[in-house]
Amino acid sequence: MKTTRRNFVTSLSMLAAYSAFPISSFDFGTTKKLKIVLVGTGIRGTSFWGKRLQDQYSDILEFVGLSDINPGRLAFGKEFIGADCPTFINFDEMLKKTSPDLVIVTTKDSTHHEFIIKGLAYGCDVLTEKPLTTDEGKCQDILDAERKSGKKLIVGFNYRWSPYATKIKELLANNTIGKLTSVDFHWYLNTYHGASYFRRWHGQKDQGGSLWVHKSTHHFDLLNWWIDSDPKEVFAYGDLEHYGSNGPFRGDNCRSCDHKLKCDYYFDITKDKRLMDLYVNNEEHDGYIRDNCLFREEIDIYDKMSAQVQYANNVSLNYSLTTYSPIEGWRVSFNGTEGRIEASLDIPYHEATNINQAEMHAKEMEQNAMEEISHESIIVHKNRKDFEVLSVPMEKSGHGGGDKRLQDKIFKTADAMDPYDRAAGSRDGAMSILIGIGARKSIESGKPIKIGELTDLEPWIKRNNVPASN
Ligand SMILES: NC(=O)c1ccc[n+]([C@@H]2O[C@H](COP(=O)([O-])OP(=O)(O)OC[C@H]3O[C@@H](n4cnc5c(N)ncnc54)[C@H](O)[C@@H]3O)[C@@H](O)[C@H]2O)c1
């Protein structure tokens, strides 16, 4: 289907399905292209929301401005994206000079709120990378700003769009195992991918909100969507026992480290041209060290996390996230009144295969990677019957093919109805981070945290329509 301006506008309203306001940014019937600005020309901003949009959708959209606080990364980003537009260190100046229709936010997590709120207040629709933000106060400010603006906020939840996650949604929505009662969900990050969070800004709570927010927002969003209810209460445990000050030694960065020969986590960034161009060559501007020591003292996030979540529809969830596993993969099981669904991805023992974890991490981090198709199983076991193994074809890269489908939905097939309700707006963004924020507070206080007390969003029994009675 050829993408038209009207298709695009429709897609924005579908993605932000919870608001009654119509999208009003664009004039219908004109041939003008959608004017986009992007703030945050790091790896995600330049690749997935930069070069990919420029390469795939330039018939309907154009970058009119790019912004970042690091001038070197900004200049490199413009060249990498291939956009013919001005660049700005000052975001406000960019808004004033370019009058965009859509602002894309791909900065560090703790700064998302600033650009979301300014963009909405300026009269633009806004598309932000996950997580929506990093604490409940900023979250409330974002919700207020969206309500006041009448504009739309889209959260780029790509995991929902992978065929595997969608198949699970379909099975649950069809009541394949009767009424859902409880869920076990466990995610394992390997010593490459898991470790990478501790090398970067993600290692500090005040920058990424901890992995409870930065990483688990993906998982909690999937769970909220699968369970089809809002979280009501969370109780959590967590600690930092492996990275940070637990390490036997530390240095300034891997390149200059005296311990590189004996460190299991030594990482040679000089072998990666893209990381050199983006980060190392621009250290002089902001001092950001991409191959920072994962044993540095300032790391204050958790590296093992475990939570129990009670949903408004009475489903209970057992959740864990591990950051130094020999494998990278995940497992989920759903218990219902009439059976059980088991699903997992990348657990090598299941197939007795040996996956090279370093290669797997490199492939996932390469955000414009080529597609490689695999067939993955989901087990459906109805009570008193034989189990059935379903086979789901899906891509190995780009978050299971979710990245590509999310963008195609926004920019290419906007008019097609989505029976799986994969579009995510501010309420989804909020509900997924509020579990992680609540988990952090629970660890700090030793008490369960009520989600409804964090912002003015009341948990609903069924997502998007029925308020829960407390
Ligand atoms: N959905 C996904 O699967 C996925 C994958 C990767 C990253 N992300 C998200 O994308 C965002 C960017 O992540 P990344 O990996 O590209 O990080 P990055 O460190 O490569 O890029 C962040 C950029 O933001 C810039 N920046 C920081 N503070 C700023 C400010 N105050 N004003 C302007 N620019 C500022 C930095 O200079 C940098 O260029 C994060 O929110 C992350 O959670 C999402």
The ligand as an SDF file (V2000), in Angstrom:
LIG
                    3D

 44 48  0  0  0  0  0  0  0  0999 V2000
   13.6860    0.0520   21.9200 N   0  0  0  0  0  0  0  0  0  0  0  0
   14.8950   -0.4570   21.9260 C   0  0  0  0  0  0  0  0  0  0  0  0
   15.0350   -1.6430   21.7130 O   0  0  0  0  0  0  0  0  0  0  0  0
   16.0850    0.4190   22.2070 C   0  0  0  0  0  0  0  0  0  0  0  0
   17.3770   -0.0110   21.8750 C   0  0  0  0  0  0  0  0  0  0  0  0
   18.4440    0.8420   22.1640 C   0  0  0  0  0  0  0  0  0  0  0  0
   18.2190    2.0610   22.7840 C   0  0  0  0  0  0  0  0  0  0  0  0
   16.9530    2.4430   23.1060 N   0  0  0  0  0  0  0  0  0  0  0  0
   16.6800    3.7380   23.7520 C   0  0  0  0  0  0  0  0  0  0  0  0
   17.1710    4.7810   22.9210 O   0  0  0  0  0  0  0  0  0  0  0  0
   17.6640    5.8510   23.7200 C   0  0  0  0  0  0  0  0  0  0  0  0
   19.0950    6.1690   23.3040 C   0  0  0  0  0  0  0  0  0  0  0  0
   19.9130    5.0530   23.5890 O   0  0  0  0  0  0  0  0  0  0  0  0
   21.3190    4.8420   22.8610 P   0  0  0  0  0  0  0  0  0  0  0  0
   21.7050    3.4290   23.0810 O   0  0  0  0  0  0  0  0  0  0  0  0
   21.2690    5.3760   21.4860 O   0  0  0  0  0  0  0  0  0  0  0  0
   22.2590    5.7660   23.7800 O   0  0  0  0  0  0  0  0  0  0  0  0
   23.5040    6.6500   23.3140 P   0  0  0  0  0  0  0  0  0  0  0  0
   24.2760    6.9230   24.5370 O   0  0  0  0  0  0  0  0  0  0  0  0
   24.1860    6.0160   22.1600 O   0  0  0  0  0  0  0  0  0  0  0  0
   22.8180    7.9760   22.7780 O   0  0  0  0  0  0  0  0  0  0  0  0
   22.2200    8.9260   23.5990 C   0  0  0  0  0  0  0  0  0  0  0  0
   22.4520   10.2870   22.9650 C   0  0  0  0  0  0  0  0  0  0  0  0
   21.7610   11.2740   23.7380 O   0  0  0  0  0  0  0  0  0  0  0  0
   22.5900   12.4100   23.8300 C   0  0  0  0  0  0  0  0  0  0  0  0
   22.1670   13.1880   24.9880 N   0  0  0  0  0  0  0  0  0  0  0  0
   22.2770   12.8600   26.2990 C   0  0  0  0  0  0  0  0  0  0  0  0
   21.7640   13.8410   27.0650 N   0  0  0  0  0  0  0  0  0  0  0  0
   21.2870   14.7880   26.2170 C   0  0  0  0  0  0  0  0  0  0  0  0
   20.6430   16.0520   26.4050 C   0  0  0  0  0  0  0  0  0  0  0  0
   20.3960   16.5280   27.6300 N   0  0  0  0  0  0  0  0  0  0  0  0
   20.3190   16.7650   25.3120 N   0  0  0  0  0  0  0  0  0  0  0  0
   20.5710   16.2910   24.0710 C   0  0  0  0  0  0  0  0  0  0  0  0
   21.1920   15.1110   23.8270 N   0  0  0  0  0  0  0  0  0  0  0  0
   21.5380   14.3750   24.8920 C   0  0  0  0  0  0  0  0  0  0  0  0
   24.0060   11.8500   23.9500 C   0  0  0  0  0  0  0  0  0  0  0  0
   24.9930   12.8040   23.6220 O   0  0  0  0  0  0  0  0  0  0  0  0
   23.9320   10.7000   22.9560 C   0  0  0  0  0  0  0  0  0  0  0  0
   24.3120   11.0910   21.6700 O   0  0  0  0  0  0  0  0  0  0  0  0
   17.5580    5.4030   25.1750 C   0  0  0  0  0  0  0  0  0  0  0  0
   16.4090    5.9760   25.7570 O   0  0  0  0  0  0  0  0  0  0  0  0
   17.3960    3.9040   25.0840 C   0  0  0  0  0  0  0  0  0  0  0  0
   16.5980    3.3860   26.1400 O   0  0  0  0  0  0  0  0  0  0  0  0
   15.8830    1.6530   22.8080 C   0  0  0  0  0  0  0  0  0  0  0  0
  1  2  1  0
  2  3  2  0
  2  4  1  0
  4  5  1  0
  4 44  2  0
  5  6  2  0
  6  7  1  0
  7  8  2  0
  8  9  1  0
  8 44  1  0
  9 10  1  0
  9 42  1  0
 10 11  1  0
 11 12  1  0
 11 40  1  0
 12 13  1  0
 13 14  1  0
 14 15  2  0
 14 16  1  0
 14 17  1  0
 17 18  1  0
 18 19  2  0
 18 20  1  0
 18 21  1  0
 21 22  1  0
 22 23  1  0
 23 24  1  0
 23 38  1  0
 24 25  1  0
 25 26  1  0
 25 36  1  0
 26 27  1  0
 26 35  1  0
 27 28  2  0
 28 29  1  0
 29 30  1  0
 29 35  2  0
 30 31  1  0
 30 32  2  0
 32 33  1  0
 33 34  2  0
 34 35  1  0
 36 37  1  0
 36 38  1  0
 38 39  1  0
 40 41  1  0
 40 42  1  0
 42 43  1  0
M  CHG  2   8   1  16  -1
M  END
$$$$
